Amino acid sequence: MLRSKPINKELRELQKEIQGYADEFGLDYFPQIFEMCDYDTINILAAQEGFPSRYPHWRFGMQYDQMSKGYRFGLQKIYEMVINTNPCYAYLLEVNNWMDQKLVMAHVYGHNDFFKNNAWFSNTDRKMMDTMANHGAKVRRYIEKYGVEKVENFIDSVLSLENLINIDHLFETDEVIRAREEKEKQFAYENSIEYQPVDKNSEALKTYLRSKNRLEKKNAATQEVEQDQFLLASKIPEKPVKDVLSFLMEFAPLEDWQSDVIGILREEAYYFLPQRITKIMNEGWASYWHSKIMTSRALEASEIIDFADKHAGVMVMSKQNINPYKVGIELFRDIEHRWDTGKFGKDYLECNDMVEKHNWNKNIMQGRDKIFQIRKTHNDISFIDEFLTPEFCERAQLFTYKYNAKTHRFEIDKRDFQAIKQKILSGLTNFGSPVIKLVDANFENRAEILLEHQHNGVDLDAQYAAETLRNLFQIWKRPVNLATTYDDKEVVFKYSMNGLETID
Amino acid sequence: MDHPIKSDHSRFRKIIKGKLRKNLKSFVSKGQQIVPKGKDKFTIPMPSIEIPKFKFGSKSEGGVGQGDGAEGEPVQGKKGDEKGQGKPEKAGQDEGSKELEVDVSLEELASILSEELELPNIEPKGSAQIDASKNRYTSIGTSGPDSLKHHKRTFKQSLKRQISIGAYDPSNPSIIPTRKDYRFRSSKAKIEKQNNAVVIYMMDVSGSMGDEQKEIVRTESFWINLWLKHQYEDIDFRYIIHDATAREVDEEVFFKTRESGGTLISSAYKLCQQIITEDYPVSDWNIYPFHFSDGDNWSSDDTKLCLDILNTEILPASNMFGYGQVESRYGSGQFYKDLHAAYNEKSEKIVLSKIKDREAILGSIKEFLGKGN
């Protein structure tokens, strides 16, 4: 089934050479395995998001359709693929020439180092290849038992909610969860009546607070009955929940196989999440290293033109989107330069002499250390927030654009630093998805779900929202509501047996 | 064993075609139409389904781009329209592009078309095949005119000779061909089957056919031409316009004329029949008449006359007769009903198709050409 094969002797030699350069530069990577495949195999792998075995789903077929058409008509070619596992697997394409293979290998060592060291990846499942294959086997079993239509339909409904997960959970290991539960217990205990503080001062304070509480309670006696009921009703969930998938696993009326499917899809969504929130850094880092390794070590004189051509192809700028490869590599280079020359800190920022600022060079040579450190601790948001500078924006020719309703087209809006930064950051917030929390599973005491959208100036796509609500309704089996702002009005979309209603 | 993705793939194809999972059909993006752009440029179909998720509406969103340009200058295309030629090693994270523009040749396009629409190859009429012999320069000989001398082979031959007699000196690699070394391209007669086809387009240009309707006919005929050109080596096109009377015109006039007045469809059919009998002997030609109208005819008597001509003259002569009815605000669409009642899909040779709007063009082409007649 898996049609890739080990690389030949020459390429193994090449790998040794490139790995030597990676060591020399201090890259820290998982054991690296390269496999060779033909274009059809690499299309399959790419369609399955890098993994040789996934659960059966038409979506992979669609991606395969697009990949193979893209390849056949010469629109796109996948040079390589690398996946976050230990050992780290990467695939090379048979038809690539020698220089391509070098370039790809150097690039892959960059990714590998990033996967291993970036904090956001620290809790990802490094045995995901096996896990994915197991997921496939499970889903296949469910399909055999319950029929393909039923299972696929359910998977589609869940995929529709796939982005309702919580980034913070990337750091939720069992240990962290236990420690927090402990803390919460402690907290609850300290606030309970039985708790006897050791410290005299705080005892006085507590007594005061308690008496004050009683007083307030007395005043509010008339409302007490109502309030109690409300408290009872709103118990689930206690706090707004971002991880809607796990909430559904726990509370939705599901059959065993259904909650297992949600678990599978949720696990995969969390596995891919770090890659979504470090796209710029990850590609920038890998590109930085392929460029560094190629131009300072691995390239033969005869290969330079070819390399420049391929590298430029990857770095191509687009007016519609920022190219993560381009912005990433340039930012890393910029940071390295700034920390080599000391162009940071109070003195530099407060310097008003433009000539002096331009020629600023303290020659402290901390650039390389700095970028290694950044690749460990940052994600795209903090990376942009901390290191994007006005000078950089100008050099990189960044601009913001917006839709002009008069001309019915997107037009360049501003080249203002703050505006650009704001726009990039808002695009990256919550991995580019709207922030939506589940605030109540017993809305209006009718076991309905209430979702709340934190509106940040951009409306939701109404048609997609309606369909997504429908999918949630199918899982929850009771009406579902979404509170949002649409066309400058606060509205609640409600999806029930009667279809979609809008409540103003 | 095939990779399991092939079954995912065939499932996806079936969903796209609306055979499975009808609820997803509404999310199939409309990148499906192959649109001619400029001379040799086309937008090829890349159907995709986006699973609905909570996402931002696109228009108010805007974004950040890179490049030169002053404020207010347009940013071409839509956001996310472009898939960089980079290395998408994390596929599936980006919302993919839905339509792609690409240079493809007519030949390639026809094969894409046949794949998308599953068009069968046409079996040309058996008796209409003409064997034609053609000279093709595919082999090499030792004699011929200088103009056909094959230099590379000549020098190769010379080198071979020099090496074999030991006259070749690698340090002074001079190769001197002699008369006997000369090699020439030579021709071989190849018998090729030739088959001829003629497409006769008829269009109602009476007042009720608007520009939109004509545009549909033009696009439709573009694709029919493309497909038939792909199938036949030698192909003629004839154009007839009619209102109450019919006349033959050239292609340009055909698409531009707008007349007013009544409609007598029989006039066009008579002319069509006349063209066939005069210029295209049935035994030698594959004949494809297509008629486009909005379905209005002057009287039921005329419709009877039309059916008569079709039955006795046009249908026996043609491989296929296509009637495409373009919906218009003014047309009654009666003619389709009449034809439908008369042939009721019994006839192999007549294909009726209703074309509601531009979106329906591809489906209609499939109806016309899907039988492989």
Interface residues (C-beta under 8 A of the other chain):
Chain A: M1 R3 I44 A46 A47 Q48 E49 G50 S53 P56 H57 W58 R59 F60 G61 M62 Q63 Y64 D65 Q66 M67 K69 G70 F73 G74 L75 Q76 K77 I78 Y79 E80 M81 V82 H107 H111 E149 E152 N153 D156 L159 S160 L161 E162 N163 L164 F272 Q275 R276 K279 G313 V314 V316 M317 S318 K319 Q320 N321 I322 N323 Y325 K326 V327 A396 Q397 L398 F399 T400 Y401 K402 Y403 A405 T407 R409 F410 E411 I412 D413 K414 R415 I420 K423 I424 G427 S433 P434 I436 H453 G457 V458 D459 L460 D461 A462 Q463 Y464 A465 E467 T468 N471
Chain B: M1 H3 P4 I5 S7 D8 H9 S10 R11 F12 R13 I15 R21 L24 F27 I44 M46 P47 S48 I49 I51 P52 K53 F54 K55 F56 G57 S58 K59 S60 E61 G62 G63 V64 G65 Q66 G67 D68 G69 A70 E71 G72 E73 P74 V75 Q76 G77 K78 K79 G80 D81 E82 K83 G84 Q85 G86 K87 P88 E89 K90 A91 G92 Q93 G96 L100 V102 V104 E108
